Amino acid sequence: MAREQLFNPLAMPGQELASPGWRAAHGSLYDAKLIPVLVATPRWLLLATLVLAPWAYGSTRPWAIQLLSAFLGLICLLWLLECILRRRHPRLPPVALAAGAGLVLQGWWMALNARCTFDGSAEMLLPRAPLVSFAPGSADAAVAGPAMLLYTGLLAVLFFTCDLSQRPAWRKRIWVTLGLASVSLALFGIVQKIGGETVIAWIWEEGKREPTNTFATFRYRGNAGAFLNLALPLVAGLAFLNFRKSGRPWRKSFWVASLFILAAGIQLNPSRAGWCIALGIILVLSAAILWHSLRNRGDSFQPRRLLLPALLATLALGSLGVISEVPAAGLMGFGPGTFAVVFPTYQRTHDFGGREFPSFWVTGFWKHAHQDYLQTLIEWGYLGTSLWALIIGGGICCGVSAWLKWRNDFSGRWFLLCAIVGIIGTLVHSLVDFPLQVASIQFYVCVLLGICWGASRGEAVMNSGVVKKDAGKRNATECLLR
């Protein structure tokens, strides 16, 4: 692909500005350079948000969630405006679009048709008049509304990334940004562990300075472990790709050192589930790298190619009660984000059958179910959970399919493999914790899912046309790609 097409925001697949008639009608807009700015702004804003989300306390505090929702909404509004002004129809998978639209419609309907309001002082749900009395509604409009702002932005960014990732240059930029953001966070976590409470006090207020539970900007070690494990295959993939190249030794050193920093962060973070999942990710990636080395065509086997898998294996060896709510949730659930307001009723009335149990099971406050699948069923019901499963499972299937088919884009294939492994690692962690209720992790997973969905169309886009360039201009004068 031509360099101008990779780095010029106007040289992109789709129905572009190439038509002389279109330019004649909109010449002033084009000449004013508004369109190039409008094209580039949401893309760079996406990269900036990828860095911001984990550093803003993992996007776990209310103000951080609102800030992330605002950035996601701005990214998607700019993308939508660009598509309208350029009369461009993004190449998006219909199945994912239908599932996403279903989730947005269900979630907003539940928020607008709320049937209760949660009284925090009494810890009980107070009835209120819904818009449609016979239709389902959420358990608390004050919670479901802000939750849907975030979910709408996440789904929209998933589709934006699906469109953007069909351009190899931007796919690589996303990959590098994800790696750099996660390594910087891991490095800060290591500094915290070395400095102790003095460093922890830099960002954590009194009462939240728990060296055995906090890591970097995450207050809960389980969420920190899930975030680091999500990034582990991405950084390992970058280290592998740069390690196998003969030139640019500084890149090799940087990404191999980054991999060690991330692995050290995982080891220092006191999350046993994180350690086990990291071990599984490292073994899977080591097997993939070894398999690639052994089957490399037209080249003799060289022992030095086993060095990076050996390093990964060394790192691996060195690192060594809500179910009753599900039937009541029904087809559409209690509404997005409502677990914390629904659970107290079941918490107080649950029959433990005479068994002994810790008192905090009944008296403590539970914001999350510590099991993402159960919490999704409770909040979204059977219908919403099925749609989420379609988006996540379909994205993984599209990524695997593209990974098996792509032959001419080696780095693209490895990015897909690393993205798939990272998503699956997060899904495994969700069996015993709540990483998919953390906004920054949700954001990263949606970006990776968008790349997987886009991969099913990316190869067709890259191979279906030719860009004709004007030698005297940086911008492409004709775009025949669809």
C-alpha positions as CSV (number, residue, x, y, z in Angstrom):
1,M,0.0,0.0,0.0
2,A,1.3,3.4,-0.9
3,R,2.8,5.6,1.8
4,E,0.4,8.4,1.0
5,Q,-2.5,6.1,1.6
6,L,-1.2,4.9,4.9
7,F,-0.5,8.3,6.4
8,N,-2.9,10.7,4.6
9,P,-6.3,10.8,6.3
10,L,-8.0,11.3,3.0
11,A,-6.7,8.3,1.3
12,M,-9.0,5.7,2.8
13,P,-11.3,2.9,1.8
14,G,-14.9,3.7,1.3
15,Q,-16.9,6.1,-0.8
16,E,-14.4,9.0,-0.7
17,L,-14.0,12.6,-1.9
18,A,-12.5,11.5,-5.2
19,S,-15.5,12.6,-7.3
20,P,-14.8,15.9,-9.2
21,G,-18.5,16.7,-9.0
22,W,-18.5,16.3,-5.2
23,R,-15.5,18.6,-4.9
24,A,-17.0,21.2,-7.2
25,A,-20.1,21.3,-5.0
26,H,-18.1,21.4,-1.8
27,G,-14.8,23.0,-2.9
28,S,-14.8,25.7,-0.2
29,L,-15.2,23.1,2.5
30,Y,-12.4,20.9,1.1
31,D,-10.0,23.8,0.4
32,A,-10.4,25.2,3.9
33,K,-8.9,21.9,5.2
34,L,-11.9,21.3,7.4
35,I,-12.4,17.7,6.2
36,P,-8.8,16.6,6.8
37,V,-9.0,18.0,10.4
38,L,-12.4,16.4,10.9
39,V,-11.0,13.0,9.7
40,A,-7.9,13.1,11.8
41,T,-9.3,14.5,15.1
42,P,-11.4,11.5,16.3
43,R,-8.6,9.1,15.4
44,W,-6.0,10.9,17.5
45,L,-8.5,11.5,20.2
46,L,-9.1,7.8,20.4
47,L,-5.4,7.2,21.0
48,A,-5.3,10.0,23.6
49,T,-8.3,8.4,25.4
50,L,-6.6,5.0,25.4
51,V,-3.9,6.6,27.5
52,L,-6.2,8.6,29.7
53,A,-8.7,5.9,30.6
54,P,-6.4,3.7,32.8
55,W,-4.5,6.6,34.3
56,A,-7.8,8.3,35.5
57,Y,-8.0,5.8,38.4
58,G,-8.8,3.1,35.9
59,S,-12.0,5.0,35.0
60,T,-13.6,3.6,38.2
61,R,-14.6,6.9,39.9
62,P,-17.8,8.6,38.9
63,W,-16.1,11.7,37.5
64,A,-13.6,9.5,35.6
65,I,-16.5,7.5,34.1
66,Q,-18.3,10.7,33.1
67,L,-15.1,12.0,31.5
68,L,-14.6,8.8,29.6
69,S,-18.2,8.8,28.4
70,A,-17.8,12.4,27.2
71,F,-14.6,11.5,25.2
72,L,-16.2,8.5,23.7
73,G,-19.3,10.5,22.7
74,L,-17.1,13.2,21.2
75,I,-15.1,10.7,19.2
76,C,-18.2,9.2,17.7
77,L,-20.0,12.5,17.0
78,L,-16.9,13.7,15.0
79,W,-16.8,10.4,13.1
80,L,-20.5,10.6,12.3
81,L,-20.1,14.2,11.1
82,E,-17.2,13.2,8.9
83,C,-19.1,10.3,7.4
84,I,-22.1,12.6,6.7
85,L,-20.0,15.4,5.1
86,R,-18.1,13.0,3.0
87,R,-21.1,10.9,2.1
88,R,-19.1,7.9,3.2
89,H,-20.6,4.6,4.3
90,P,-18.3,2.8,6.7
91,R,-17.8,-0.9,6.0
92,L,-19.3,-2.4,9.2
93,P,-20.5,-5.9,9.9
94,P,-24.3,-6.1,9.8
95,V,-24.5,-8.7,12.6
96,A,-22.6,-6.6,15.0
97,L,-24.6,-3.5,14.0
98,A,-27.9,-5.3,14.6
99,A,-26.7,-6.6,18.0
100,G,-25.3,-3.2,19.0
101,A,-28.5,-1.4,18.0
102,G,-30.5,-4.0,20.0
103,L,-28.5,-3.3,23.1
104,V,-28.8,0.5,22.8
105,L,-32.5,0.3,22.3
106,Q,-33.0,-2.1,25.2
107,G,-30.8,-0.2,27.5
108,W,-32.3,3.2,26.8
109,W,-35.8,1.9,27.0
110,M,-35.1,0.4,30.4
111,A,-33.6,3.6,31.6
112,L,-36.4,5.8,30.4
113,N,-39.2,3.4,31.6
114,A,-37.7,3.1,35.1
115,R,-40.2,1.5,37.6
116,C,-38.4,2.3,40.8
117,T,-36.1,4.7,42.6
118,F,-33.4,3.4,45.0
119,D,-33.5,5.0,48.5
120,G,-29.9,4.7,49.7
121,S,-30.6,5.5,53.4
122,A,-33.2,2.7,53.7
123,E,-31.5,0.5,51.1
124,M,-34.8,-0.2,49.4
125,L,-36.5,0.3,46.0
126,L,-39.4,2.8,46.0
127,P,-42.0,2.5,43.2
128,R,-42.5,5.2,40.7
129,A,-44.8,5.7,37.7
130,P,-43.2,4.3,34.5
131,L,-43.9,5.7,31.0
132,V,-45.6,2.5,30.0
133,S,-47.0,0.6,32.9
134,F,-47.1,-2.9,31.2
135,A,-43.6,-2.7,29.7
136,P,-40.4,-3.6,31.5
137,G,-38.2,-0.9,33.1
138,S,-35.1,-0.5,35.1
139,A,-34.8,-0.7,38.9
140,D,-33.4,2.8,39.1
141,A,-33.4,5.6,36.4
142,A,-30.6,7.5,38.2
143,V,-28.2,4.6,37.8
144,A,-29.4,3.2,34.4
145,G,-29.2,6.6,32.6
146,P,-25.4,7.3,33.2
147,A,-24.6,3.6,32.6
148,M,-26.3,3.8,29.2
149,L,-24.3,6.9,28.3
150,L,-21.1,4.9,28.8
151,Y,-22.4,1.7,27.1
152,T,-23.6,3.8,24.1
153,G,-20.2,5.4,23.8
154,L,-18.4,2.0,24.1
155,L,-20.5,0.4,21.4
156,A,-20.1,3.4,19.1
157,V,-16.3,3.3,19.6
158,L,-16.3,-0.4,18.8
159,F,-17.8,0.4,15.4
160,F,-15.5,3.4,14.9
161,T,-12.5,1.1,15.7
162,C,-13.9,-1.5,13.3
163,D,-13.9,1.1,10.5
164,L,-10.5,2.6,11.5
165,S,-8.7,-0.7,11.9
166,Q,-9.2,-1.5,8.2
167,R,-6.3,0.9,7.6
168,P,-3.1,-0.9,8.6
169,A,-1.3,2.2,9.7
170,W,-3.9,3.1,12.3
171,R,-4.2,-0.5,13.4
172,K,-0.5,-0.4,14.2
173,R,-0.9,2.9,16.0
174,I,-3.7,1.5,18.2
175,W,-1.5,-1.5,19.0
176,V,1.5,0.6,20.0
177,T,-0.7,3.0,22.1
178,L,-2.3,0.1,24.0
179,G,1.2,-1.3,24.7
180,L,2.7,2.0,25.8
181,A,-0.2,2.9,28.1
182,S,-0.2,-0.4,29.8
183,V,3.6,-0.5,30.3
184,S,3.6,3.0,31.8
185,L,0.9,2.0,34.3
186,A,2.8,-1.2,35.2
187,L,6.0,0.9,35.7
188,F,4.1,3.2,38.1
189,G,2.8,0.2,40.0
190,I,6.3,-1.1,40.4
191,V,7.5,2.3,41.7
192,Q,4.6,2.2,44.2
193,K,5.6,-1.2,45.5
194,I,9.2,0.0,45.9
195,G,8.3,3.3,47.5
196,G,5.6,1.9,49.8
197,E,3.0,4.1,51.4
198,T,4.9,7.3,50.6
199,V,4.4,6.8,46.9
200,I,0.9,5.4,47.3
201,A,0.0,8.6,49.1
202,W,0.7,10.5,45.8
203,I,-2.7,9.6,44.4
204,W,-4.6,7.8,47.1
205,E,-6.3,9.6,50.0
206,E,-6.4,8.5,53.6
207,G,-8.3,5.2,54.1
208,K,-7.5,3.9,50.6
209,R,-3.8,3.4,51.0
210,E,-3.7,-0.4,51.0
211,P,-0.4,-1.7,49.7
212,T,-1.8,-5.3,49.6
213,N,-4.9,-4.3,47.5
214,T,-4.0,-1.2,45.4
215,F,-1.8,-1.3,42.3
216,A,-0.9,1.9,40.3
217,T,-4.2,3.7,39.6
218,F,-6.4,0.7,40.5
219,R,-7.7,0.4,44.0
220,Y,-8.6,-3.3,43.6
221,R,-5.8,-5.7,42.8
222,G,-8.2,-8.0,40.7
223,N,-9.0,-5.2,38.3
224,A,-5.3,-4.2,38.0
225,G,-4.4,-7.8,37.3
226,A,-7.1,-8.1,34.6
227,F,-5.9,-4.9,32.9
228,L,-2.3,-6.0,32.9
229,N,-3.2,-9.4,31.6
230,L,-5.3,-7.8,28.8
231,A,-2.2,-5.9,27.8
232,L,0.3,-8.7,28.2
233,P,-0.2,-10.4,24.8
234,L,-0.2,-7.0,23.1
235,V,3.2,-6.1,24.5
236,A,4.6,-9.6,24.0
237,G,3.5,-9.4,20.3
238,L,5.3,-6.1,19.8
239,A,8.4,-7.6,21.5
240,F,8.3,-10.6,19.2
241,L,7.8,-8.6,16.0
242,N,10.6,-6.2,16.8
243,F,12.9,-9.0,18.1
244,R,12.7,-11.0,14.8
245,K,13.8,-8.0,12.7
246,S,17.5,-7.5,12.0
247,G,17.6,-3.6,12.2
248,R,16.7,-1.0,14.8
249,P,18.1,-2.6,17.9
250,W,16.7,0.1,20.1
251,R,13.2,-1.1,19.3
252,K,14.1,-4.6,20.3
253,S,15.6,-3.4,23.6
254,F,12.6,-1.2,24.3
255,W,9.9,-3.7,23.8
256,V,11.7,-6.6,25.4
257,A,12.3,-4.3,28.4
258,S,8.7,-3.3,28.3
259,L,7.7,-6.9,28.4
260,F,9.8,-7.5,31.5
261,I,8.3,-4.4,33.2
262,L,4.8,-5.6,32.5
263,A,5.6,-9.1,33.7
264,A,7.1,-7.7,36.9
265,G,4.0,-5.6,37.4
266,I,1.8,-8.7,37.1
267,Q,4.1,-10.5,39.6
268,L,4.1,-7.7,42.1
269,N,0.3,-7.2,41.9
270,P,-1.2,-9.4,44.6
271,S,-3.9,-11.1,42.5
272,R,-3.7,-14.9,42.4
273,A,-6.3,-15.1,39.6
274,G,-4.1,-12.6,37.7
275,W,-1.0,-14.7,38.2
276,C,-2.8,-17.9,36.9
277,I,-4.3,-16.2,33.9
278,A,-0.9,-14.5,33.0
279,L,0.7,-17.9,33.2
280,G,-1.8,-19.3,30.7
281,I,-1.4,-16.3,28.4
282,I,2.4,-16.7,28.4
283,L,2.2,-20.4,27.6
284,V,-0.2,-19.8,24.7
285,L,2.0,-17.1,23.2
286,S,5.1,-19.2,23.7
287,A,3.5,-22.1,21.9
288,A,2.4,-19.8,19.0
289,I,5.9,-18.3,18.7
290,L,7.5,-21.8,18.8
291,W,5.0,-23.1,16.2
292,H,5.8,-20.1,13.9
293,S,9.5,-20.7,14.3
294,L,9.3,-24.4,13.5
295,R,7.0,-24.1,10.4
296,N,8.8,-21.0,8.9
297,R,8.8,-21.8,5.2
298,G,11.9,-21.7,3.0
299,D,14.2,-21.1,6.0
300,S,16.2,-23.5,8.1
301,F,15.5,-23.7,11.8
302,Q,17.8,-21.5,13.9
303,P,18.0,-22.0,17.7
304,R,18.3,-18.3,18.3
305,R,14.6,-18.0,17.4
306,L,13.7,-19.8,20.5
307,L,15.3,-17.1,22.7
308,L,12.1,-15.0,23.1
309,P,9.9,-18.0,23.9
310,A,12.5,-19.1,26.4
311,L,12.4,-15.7,28.1
312,L,8.6,-15.9,28.2
313,A,8.7,-19.4,29.7
314,T,11.2,-18.1,32.3
315,L,8.9,-15.3,33.3
316,A,6.0,-17.8,33.6
317,L,8.0,-20.1,35.9
318,G,9.1,-17.1,38.0
319,S,5.6,-15.7,38.4
320,L,4.6,-18.9,39.7
321,G,-24.7,-16.1,46.4
322,V,-26.4,-14.1,43.6
323,I,-28.0,-16.8,41.4
324,S,-31.5,-16.3,42.8
325,E,-31.7,-12.9,41.1
326,V,-31.3,-14.4,37.6
327,P,-34.8,-15.9,37.1
328,A,-36.4,-12.7,38.5
329,A,-34.4,-10.6,36.0
330,G,-36.4,-12.1,33.2
331,L,-36.0,-11.3,29.5
332,M,-34.7,-7.8,29.8
333,G,-33.1,-7.7,33.3
334,F,-33.2,-5.0,36.0
335,G,-31.5,-2.4,33.8
336,P,-27.9,-1.4,33.1
337,G,-25.7,-0.7,36.2
338,T,-28.5,-1.6,38.6
339,F,-26.9,-4.6,40.4
340,A,-25.9,-2.6,43.5
341,V,-29.5,-1.3,44.0
342,V,-31.2,-4.6,43.4
343,F,-28.9,-6.9,45.3
344,P,-29.6,-5.7,48.9
345,T,-33.2,-7.1,48.8
346,Y,-31.9,-10.6,47.9
347,Q,-28.9,-10.2,50.2
348,R,-31.1,-9.9,53.3
349,T,-33.7,-12.5,52.3
350,H,-31.5,-15.3,50.9
351,D,-31.8,-18.6,52.5
352,F,-28.4,-20.2,53.2
353,G,-30.0,-23.4,54.4
354,G,-28.6,-23.4,57.9
355,R,-25.0,-23.2,56.6
356,E,-22.5,-20.9,58.3
357,F,-21.4,-17.9,56.3
358,P,-19.3,-14.7,56.9
359,S,-21.5,-11.9,58.3
360,F,-20.4,-9.4,55.6
361,W,-22.2,-11.6,53.0
362,V,-25.4,-10.1,54.4
363,T,-24.3,-6.9,56.0
364,G,-21.7,-5.6,53.5
365,F,-22.3,-3.4,50.4
366,W,-21.7,-5.2,47.1
367,K,-21.4,-2.9,44.1
368,H,-20.5,-5.8,41.8
369,A,-21.3,-9.5,41.7
370,H,-17.6,-10.6,41.4
371,Q,-18.9,-12.8,38.5
372,D,-19.4,-10.8,35.3
373,Y,-21.7,-13.3,33.6
374,L,-24.1,-13.4,36.5
375,Q,-24.1,-9.6,36.8
376,T,-24.8,-9.3,33.1
377,L,-27.7,-11.7,33.3
378,I,-29.1,-9.7,36.3
379,E,-28.8,-6.3,34.6
380,W,-29.5,-7.1,31.0
381,G,-31.6,-10.2,31.2
382,Y,-31.6,-13.1,28.8
383,L,-32.1,-10.9,25.7
384,G,-29.3,-8.4,26.5
385,T,-26.9,-11.1,27.6
386,S,-27.5,-12.9,24.3
387,L,-26.7,-9.7,22.3
388,W,-23.5,-9.1,24.3
389,A,-22.5,-12.7,23.7
390,L,-23.1,-12.2,20.0
391,I,-20.9,-9.1,19.9
392,I,-18.1,-10.7,21.9
393,G,-18.3,-14.2,20.5
394,G,-18.8,-12.9,16.9
395,G,-15.8,-10.6,17.3
396,I,-13.6,-13.5,18.4
397,C,-14.8,-15.7,15.6
398,C,-14.1,-12.9,13.0
399,G,-10.7,-12.4,14.5
400,V,-9.8,-16.1,14.4
401,S,-11.2,-16.4,10.8
402,A,-9.1,-13.5,9.6
403,W,-6.1,-14.7,11.4
404,L,-6.3,-18.0,9.6
405,K,-6.9,-16.3,6.2
406,W,-4.5,-13.4,6.2
407,R,-1.2,-14.3,4.5
408,N,0.3,-11.0,3.3
409,D,0.2,-9.1,6.6
410,F,2.4,-10.8,9.1
411,S,2.2,-8.1,11.8
412,G,-1.6,-7.8,11.3
413,R,-2.0,-11.5,11.9
414,W,0.0,-11.3,15.2
415,F,-2.0,-8.3,16.3
416,L,-5.2,-10.3,15.8
417,L,-3.7,-13.3,17.7
418,C,-2.6,-11.1,20.6
419,A,-6.0,-9.3,20.7
420,I,-7.9,-12.6,20.8
421,V,-5.7,-14.0,23.5
422,G,-6.1,-10.8,25.6
423,I,-9.9,-10.8,25.2
424,I,-10.2,-14.5,26.1
425,G,-8.0,-13.9,29.2
426,T,-10.3,-11.2,30.3
427,L,-13.3,-13.5,29.8
428,V,-11.7,-16.2,31.9
429,H,-11.0,-13.6,34.7
430,S,-14.6,-12.6,34.5
431,L,-15.6,-16.0,35.9
432,V,-14.2,-15.1,39.3
433,D,-14.2,-11.3,39.3
434,F,-15.7,-8.2,37.7
435,P,-13.1,-6.8,35.1
436,L,-15.9,-6.2,32.6
437,Q,-17.6,-3.8,34.9
438,V,-14.5,-1.5,35.0
439,A,-14.9,1.3,32.4
440,S,-11.2,1.3,31.3
441,I,-11.1,-2.4,30.7
442,Q,-14.5,-2.3,28.9
443,F,-13.0,0.4,26.7
444,Y,-9.9,-1.6,25.9
445,V,-11.9,-4.8,25.2
446,C,-14.3,-2.9,22.9
447,V,-11.4,-1.5,20.9
448,L,-9.9,-5.0,20.5
449,L,-13.3,-6.4,19.5
450,G,-13.7,-3.6,17.0
451,I,-10.3,-4.6,15.5
452,C,-11.4,-8.3,15.3
453,W,-14.8,-7.4,13.7
454,G,-13.0,-5.1,11.2
455,A,-10.4,-7.8,10.3
456,S,-13.2,-9.7,8.5
457,R,-13.4,-6.8,6.0
458,G,-9.9,-5.3,6.2
459,E,-8.2,-7.8,3.9
460,A,-10.9,-7.3,1.2
461,V,-10.5,-3.6,1.5
462,M,-6.7,-3.7,1.1
463,N,-6.9,-6.0,-1.9
464,S,-9.8,-4.6,-3.8
465,G,-8.5,-1.4,-5.4
466,V,-5.7,0.9,-6.3
467,V,-5.0,4.5,-5.2
468,K,-4.1,6.9,-8.0
469,K,-1.9,9.8,-6.8
470,D,-1.1,13.3,-8.1
471,A,2.7,13.7,-7.9
472,G,2.4,17.3,-7.1
473,K,0.0,16.9,-4.1
474,R,0.1,14.9,-0.8
475,N,-3.6,14.3,-0.9
476,A,-4.8,11.5,-3.2
477,T,-6.8,12.7,-6.1
478,E,-8.6,9.4,-6.8
479,C,-9.7,6.7,-4.4
480,L,-11.1,3.7,-6.1
481,L,-11.1,1.4,-3.0
482,R,-14.5,0.4,-1.6
